[in-house]
Amino acid sequence: MANYSMWVLEYAHVPTQAIGSVLAGQYNQGVRLLAFGYMVLKGEGHTIMIDTGLNPVDNGEYIKFLVQRDNVLDWQPPEKVLAKVGIKPEEVDTVILTHAHYDHMDNLTAFKNAHFYIQKRELNDWIWAASLPERYKSMLMAINPDDLVYAKKLVDEGRMTLLDGDVDYLLPGISLRTVYDSHTFASQMVVIENSEGSGQGKWVNVGDLAYVRDNLTGIDKSGIFNPIGLAVGAQYNMLKAYDQMLEITGGKLERVIIGHETDNWNLYSTWQTTDGLHVSELNLAPGEKSRKA
């Protein structure tokens, strides 16, 4: 195992996310606040990002359209967000992409010194989907095609590795578990094993296989899994992933890390900065000082 300091950093949010997209089948139930966050790990000689967020300033007109369509507000760039925990984008050496949706993979250019990892089927199948006739375009509702082009460029340059399924110990204490044909073609969960301190044991970053903890606990904590509303594959595969998440963490829901979950601000040591965004400090490696003001 290893020792990592871990933070979830909110870089934007959506105050009007339809509850029917967060909890499948819950139509006409109004809207709720959804955080847009990514995760940073620091330790074992590495600075690791899980997902990159988006960039509506530098990445062209289509991402601006997506941000406006989805009412993504208060966006801040990585140089400002990462500074809250004392990290610069150029210090990031590894980026693990859970999937290719725009709010997770649109800001690849921000991490000039990083090597990127994504599932091969995730990238290749989205490129295939983008080639389908116009009538299939709804599949691409959360994809910026420019991101696929840039990702292919990174592959050609040797800066992006395409993975083929589960990986044990990609880095010290970091393993990957793939969930095919679910939210996306090949979403991957990131398992983090810490060996010391209050964060000892296994954690799992689930990408967008869950948006909120209610997906796992059920509505009103009924115990009935309720998947998210967006799937290019089978929602059943997301339900099976919820079992896997709980198995990995020994049933500890607080060890299931969900970047869109606003309850993170209550569950972990959290502070809000002057831009209205939040930082959650999940764990500090031995010798690491808290960044909380």
N, C-alpha and C positions, 0 to 999 in steps of 0.2 A: 504494500500500500504506500501512500504518499501523504504529503501535507500541503494543502492549498488554502490560501485565503480566497474567499468567494463573495462576490457582490452581484446583486441584480440592480441594473441601472435603467431607470425609466428615461427614454429619450423623446417620447411624445405620448399622446393619449387620444382616445376617441370617446367623447362624452355621450354619444348617441348610438352606441352599438345595439343593433336589434337583438333582443333576448332570444329570438328564434334562431339566430345564427350561433349563439353561445351554447344554447341547450336545444338540441334537435326536437322539433315537434311543438315547441312552446311558442306558437304563433299568437299574434295579437296580445302579447304580454308586455309591450312597451319596449323601452330602451334602458341601457345601463352603461356606466363608465367602464371602459376597457383600457388598461395600461398597454403601452408599447415599450417593451424592455428587452435588453440583451444581458448576457452574463459575462463576467470577467473572473478568471481564475489566475492566481499568482502563486508560484511556488515551484520547487523542483527544477529551478533554472529556467522556467518558462513563464511567459505571460500569454494567456489563452483567451480568446474571445469565442463565445458560443453565439453565432449569428452576428450580423453586422448592422442591422437596422436599414434605414433608407436615407436617400439624399435628394430632397426636392429642389435643391438650389443648383446643383451642378450636373444632374443626370438626365437632362432633357425634358421635353414637354410631356411625355407620356406619364412619367412618374408624378409630375405636377397634377395631371388629370386624376390619377388614382388617389392621391392624397386629398384632393378637393372632393372627389366622389365619396370617399369614405369618411370625410370630416376629421382627418388626422390633424390635431392642433398642437401648438407649442413645441414643435420639433426643435431639437438642438443637435449640433454636429458632434461627432465623437471626441474631437479635441476639447470641447467644453464639458461633455458628459464624463469622459474618463478622468479628466482633471480632478473631479470630485473625490476620487480615490487615489490621486497622486500618480496617474499613469498617462503616458502619451501614446497616441496611435502608432507611432513608429517603434514603440517598444513591444508591440504585439508581434510574437513570432509564429503563432498558430491560430488559425480560425477554423472552427468546426461548424459547418452549416447543417442545421437540422433539416432544412428543406429549402426549396427555391422560391417561395412566395416573396413578393416585393418587400414586405416589412422585415424580412429576415436576410435577404441577399442583395439588396439594391445598392449597398454602399461598399462594394468590394475594393474600390479604388482608394479608400481611406487608409488602408493598411498596407503600406508600401513594402514592408519587410516581412510580411507574413506568408506562410505556406497554408494553403486552403485544403480542406477535406470535405467531400460530399459523396453521397452514394452515386455510383455510375448510372444505375437505373433512374435515379431522380433527375439527373441532368439530361441523359439521353432521351428519356420518355417525354420530358417537357419540350425538347427540341422537336421530337416527333409530333407531339400534340399541336405545336405551332404550325406544322405543315398541313394540318387537316383542313378540309373545306370550311368556309366561313360559317356554315351552320353549326359547327362544333365549337365555336369561339367561346362559349360560356365556360368551357373548361379552363380557360386562361384568365378568368376574372381577377385573379390575384397574382398574375405573372406580368413582369415587365420584360418583354422580349429582348430588350437591350442587355439585360442582366445575363441572359443565356449566351448571347454573343460574346460578352466580356468573359464569362466563365470559360467558354471554349478557348478563348485567347490565353487565359491563364493555364489551361491544360496544355496547350501547344508550347507555352514557354516553360513548362515544367514546374509551375508554381501552384498548381492544383492537382491533387491526387484523387482519382475516381476509385472509390472503394466498392468491393463486391460482397456486401453482407456484413454480418457481425464482425467486430474486431476486438480482440482481447488486448488490452494494454497498448493502445496506440502511442500513449505517453505514460510515464509512471502514474499509476492509479487512475488512468482514464481509459475506459472501454466504451464501445459503441454497440447499440442494439437496434436492428433495423425492423421497421414495421411496414411491410409492403402493402400497396393497394389499400390505403386508408385515407387519411387527410390528403396525402399526396401519393405519388407513385412509390416512393421509397424514403419516407421520413425516417430519421434516425434519432434515437435517444442517447444522451451522453451520461454514462455512469461514472461517478466520481467517488473514489475510496480514500478516505482520510484515516490516518492511523493514530492520531493523537488529539487530545483536547476535547472540547465540548462538541465539536463536529465530527468526532470519530465514527467511522462506519460508512455506509453507502448512501449516496444521494443520487438522484437522477433528474437531469434536465430533459423535459419531455417535448420541447419545441411546441408545436401547435396541435399535438395529439389531444391535449386538453387546453381549454381557454381559462377555466376556473376550477376550483376544487369541487364545486357542485357536480362537475362531470363525473367525478369519482364517488362522491358521497351520496349522490342523488338529490333530487329536489326535496328541500326540507329535511335533508339527512335521512332519506328513506332507505338508503342502502342499495337502491337500484341505479346502476350505472346509466348515465344519460350523456351520449356522445355529443360532440359539437355538430353544428349543422352543415359544415362544408366538408365534403369528401369527394375525391375523384374515384375512390375505390369503394370498399364496403365499410359501413359504419361498424359492422360486426368486428372487423379487424381492429378498430379503435377500442371496442369493448374488451377484446382479448388483451390489448396493450395495457389497459387499466389494471388487469390482473397482474401483468408482468411488472408494472411500476410498483405495485404494492408488495409483490414478492421480493423485488430488488431491495426495497427499503425496510423490509420486515414489518410492513403495515403502517409505517410512520408517515402520515400524510405531510408533515412539515418537511420531510426529506424529498418530496416530489416538487420540483421547482418548475413553476409555470410563469412564463414571462408576461402574460397578459393579465394575470390575477392581481387586482388591486388590494386584495386581502394580504398580500405580501407585506404591506406597510404596517399591518397589525401583528403579523406573525413573527417577523424578524426585527432586529434592531434597525430602525429606519429613521431617516431625517429627510425633510423637504427643503429644497434650496430656493433661492429667490426667483428662479424661473418657473416655479410651481411644480417641478418634477421631483421624484423621490429616488433615494438611494437606500437599498436594503443590504445590510452587512450580515451575511449568513454564517460566516465562519472566519476566524483569523488563525493563520498558521503560527506556530511557536515563534515568538520574537516580533511578530507583526503588530503594529499599533493600530488602534481603531482610528478611522477617519471621521467618525461622528463628531460633529461640532459640540 
